[in-house]
Amino acid sequence: MHWKLCPLENFSRMRPKLMPNYNFDSHTEASMLRDNQGLSVSTPGKDPLLAVTKEALVQIMEEDKLGDEDWNELSTNITQPSEASQKEKQKLQAECSLVTIMNVLEGRLEITNSHVYFYDCSPNKEEGLGQDFKWSVSQLREVHMRRYNLRRSAIELFLVDQTNYFLNFVDNKLRNKVYSRILSLRPPNLRYYGSRSPADLLRASGLVQKWVQREMSNFDYLMQLNTIAGRTYNDLSQYPVFPWVLCDYTSETLDFDDPKVFRDLSKPIGVINPKNEREVREKYDTFEDPSGTIAKFHYGTHYSNAAGVMHYLLRMEPFATLHIQLQSDRFDCADRQFHSIPSTWQSLMDSPNDVKEVIPEFFYLPEFLENSNGFNLGKLQGCKTAVNNVLLPKWADSPEDFIIKHRKALESEHVSAHLHEWIDLIFGYKQKGPAAAEALNVFYYCTYEGAVDLDAITNPTERAAVEGMINNFGQTPCQLLKEPHPRRMKFEEAEKYKASKSQHLTLNVFDYLSQLKAFFVEVSNDNDPLVHISVPRSQARSFIHHGMPDAMVTISERGVVGIHGWLPYDKNISNYFTFEKDPTISHRSRRCTAGPFSPGHPITSDLFVVSHDAKLLFSGGHWDNSLRVMTLAKSKFTARVTRHNDIVTCLALDNCGNHLISGSRDTTCMIWQIMHQNGVSQGISGKPLHVLYGHDAEVTAVGITIELDMAVSASKDGTCNMYTVRKGHYMRTLRPPCTNPSRLTLPRLALSEEGHIVLYAKEQLGRVTNECTHSMHLYSINGKLLSSESLPDPLVDMATSMEYVVTGNEKGVLTVRELSSLKKLTSMPLHKQISCIFITPGNSHIMAGLEDGKLIIIGVARPAEVRQTAGILKSMIQNPSSIKML
């Protein structure tokens, strides 16, 4: 099986997944046609298109906003009553093109009061195989006005499931009309309204403040800046751009405390080496174009262009195919290919003519560094060494190790303190004008917005040639800031600042692993252990209820449901929590799960799922093989769906709250759609979207992530299967290393936000003995075993968040591990067997249910508060009789 990059993204806009490439081409002919002769590249000073571009020069550039006519139409339509409940009616139809990295598909866009449609009208479209799409208005998350070939003629649609689509129109007027018509429909999940320019949008988003106050990572902030500035995965000439952050690619080890290992982020890549600065400055000062078309510039190439993206992603499809098309149906010669990270950096240092920055994949996708497709990439001229996998720095043991360390470098304190300087160069006030000239940061004129007006070129041949020139040179992002970007606060500064602004400060437990404190709450008793804990993360709040506690849902082994009040802070003293015990939990009128459980089947956390809005409880394990639904507010049993042929053994809900997966003793899994009305969870579809096959024994654990189109299931047969959610296709089977596969079972699994799979494996040592070995295994989203770790005791439950995995075992030990290596970071003995684990939204607390019915709540203890006496502690806890410190 061969693979290609999947366009699906997670919530950080990473594309970590590979998908089957059923039309794989080894490009043998392209390898045979390759030669080592230099390519003829026209220099900017002798551009044959100068006469054309001179006529199309733009003198004055205005901000990309809606005109008064479109704004008035938008404002008028917004005030009209909602038509969501009316019959579907067409609002607008327009010719457009769907832009992807492989093709530009001519088509037709239709907008109704409830949906947006795209119909593929390509002349060579095969019947039934076109790229036709239908999007519900409620699926729209963001709609951005975009440039295409430096023309303000496109929009990009971002959907709730993390898919996105880039549409180009014939002109700016039609684009604005489509944009305003979509916004007039008032999509309920749309984040931004109005006609803001990218700079205004950044100002209104609050992202700058969030980053400065360390409320988001460096990676996420850079990706958001790229998105707002018009950078997109759908257009190689506007691909997201990231900085080189290191300058040491030769040492055996990396020391992030040493500033010398980091690149100077205040300078463009072309003058990082001081030896290049004089040459670059002289080139700018002495350049003069007699025709007056070309303005002075420091660099004749760009830090981000289509050829550069293909250069880095050469080993992956579809980029290998695109590279070959660019190189006249052949691979480029080996010496010019991306074959070594140290050599690439050295090339940047040696020549001011190579100014490529990097792409996001350098921080999350190890597969782009491996020639897993086995392409014949040729041999280097000097040493005659065949080019295969990318050569890594000495400090990286593997592609995965490079990605982990490179990402840590990006998030390091040194880069955090200087990243704003690079942002000034790429997105900020040093991008254009006198500040750019002073910073040696001026690029060839046709990379800037407004350099060329394609609509002024009437000759189709000349226009196509200019479009090709724009694509080849790359495009500078939209300017987002015209003043210096503020620096990021140090960790301690951010905590003090947030504490001064709010008495309800919550701390991330993973930032303070050496300062954890545990409390326990008497929720149940020894005869009825807690088996499930949940604090749903999207609970609706009206203005009246603002500041009121969220709902925390607990379920006991006997099916008793508690709905407690929860806040991750105490209303009087910061850094603790508020817990209001459900008063009905010990009464006869207490809530219970819908229907009896199957006799003899263990009642575990995996049998229950609470909807993200805290409205519904889904449960399995019932004697009639059903999947049941109960409303939490009224404890009303609303649905019982029986599609499995045996007991439902496990459930999981996706991050969007729209899909549920169930596993069963009948060896199958089923994917279900959650029904919503006005954004509120109402129930479950009567039949599954897909039935997933592939196991030979009972399914023990499941996971699902719709944004990565990924469903996983573990089984007593010792295998973990991976499927797609949208089509229900089988992808691959994971088999953890063991001595005897027939005695291996996989009782638990956990999924990370980037699609990593953590498996707990249990292997019986012999046929007659009950002794077992226990281990954890980490797999990438693409099925590669990354790490394995032996365990001293059986695990009961585990959960992931960010770069961490939390486990609880039968001996009552709660352990926090680093996700990338499964290395133990800290542990806490809780003295009783752990029955379930939950990490609260925002990572403010870790919760664990114990076999004696207690709920353990673990948070951060500040040093000053650690020294407080028990008497002071009691005074700050609302219910001292039910909450105690361990």
ZIWO-V84634 format. One line per field, one symbol per residue. ss: DSSP state (a for helix, b for strand, c for the rest). burial: 1 if it has 9 or more other ideal C-beta (glycine too) atoms within 8 Angstrom, else 0. A space follows every 50 residues. Layout:
# ZIWO-V84634
ss->???
burial->???
This chain:
# ZIWO-V84634
ss->ccbbbccccccccccccbbbcccccccaaaaaaccccccccccaaaccca aaaaaccccccccccccaaaaaaaaaaacccccccccccbbbbbbbbbbc cccbbbbbbbbbccbbbbbbccccccccccccbbbbaaabbbbbbbbbcc bbbbbbbbbccccbbbbbcccaaaaaaaaaaaaacccccccccccccaaa aaaaacaaaaaacccccaaaaaaaaaaacccccccaaacccbcccbcccc ccccccccaaabccccccaaaccaaaaaaaaaaaaaccccccccccccbc cccccaaaaaaaccccccaaaaaaaacccccccaaacccbaaaaaaaaaa cccccccbcaaaaccaaaacccccccccbccccccbccccbcccccccaa aaaaaaaaaaccaaaaaaaaaaaaaaccccccaaaaaaccccbcaaaccc cccaaacccaaaaaaaaaaaaaacccccccccccccccccaaaaaaaaaa acccccccaaaccccbbbbbbbccbccbcbbbbbcccccccccccccccb bbbbbbcccbbbbbbbbccccccccccbbbccaaaaccccbbccccbccc ccccaaabbbcccccbbbbccbccccbbbbbccccbbbbbbccccccbbb bbbcccccbbbbbbccccbbbbbbbbbccbbbbbcccccbbbccccccbb bbbbbaaacbbbbbbccccbbbbccccccbbbbbccccccaaabbbbbbb bcccccbbbbbbbbcccccccbbbbbbbbcccccbbbbbbbcccbbbbbb bccbbbbbbcccbbbbbbcccccbbbbbbccccbbbbbbcaaaccbbbbb cccbbbbbbbccaaaacccaaaaaaaccccccbbbc
burial->00111101110111111000100000100110110000000001001011 01110111000001110001101101110000100000000101011111 00001111111111111111010010000100001011111111111111 11111111111111111110000111111111111010110100011111 11001011011111010111111111111111111111111111111110 10010100001110101111111001100110110010100011001110 11111101111111111111111101100111110010101111111100 01011111111111111111101011110100000010010110110011 11111111111101111111111111111110001110111111111110 11110010000110111011111111111110001001101001101110 00001111110110111111101100011111111100100000000001 11111110111111111111000111111110011000011111101100 10111111111111111111111011111111001010011001001111 11110111111111101111111111001110111001011101100111 11111111111111100111111110010110010101000011111111 11111111111111000000010111111111101111101011111111 00011111110111111111010001010101111111110011111111 101111111110000100000010011010011000
